[in-house]
Amino acid sequence: MDRGDTAPDFTLPDDNGDPRTLSGFLASGPVVLFFYPAAMTGGCTAESCHFRDLTAEFGEVGAHRIGISPDAVSRQRAFSAANGFDYPLLSDVDGAVARQFGAWRRFSPLHAKRRTFVIDTDRQVLAVIKSELKFTVHADEALEVLRVRAARQP
């Protein structure tokens, strides 16, 4: 999945076990969909907490933040509770959605790649952020893309 592509719609359970769709989130604003390898690990916690710490900034541009990993619903729930996340974590246990977005490794114990997709309300991918080791770059760059988008809105 690259900039300019149309993001596929999908349905996955959130950290409460409720089914959530990409189109459902997009109905009320753009989405920052960030894939991370594993809940409760150092880098993923740093990345996810940085998204949490920028709540007000993402609110200013009307964007939804959504984390997604191959972790089970129960692990996502524990991860969210332990860190006070105010956004949903989706469970993609079999990696079907990660594969659709090109964020899946076939031969690795940590299957999900660390990738962030900024998706406009028409499902167009505005940006793809790739960095396995710079954990704050995902939220920071996504926010900048959304600020540029907001400045162009009438």
Secondary structure, 3 states (H helix, E strand, C coil): CCCCCECCCCEEEECCCCEEEHHHHHCCCCEEEEECCCCCCHHHHHHHHHHHHCHHHHHHCCCEEEEEECCCHHHHHHHHHHHCCCCCEEECCCCHHHHHCCCECCCCCCCECCEEEEECCCCEEEEEEECCCCCCHHHHHHHHHHHHHHHHCC
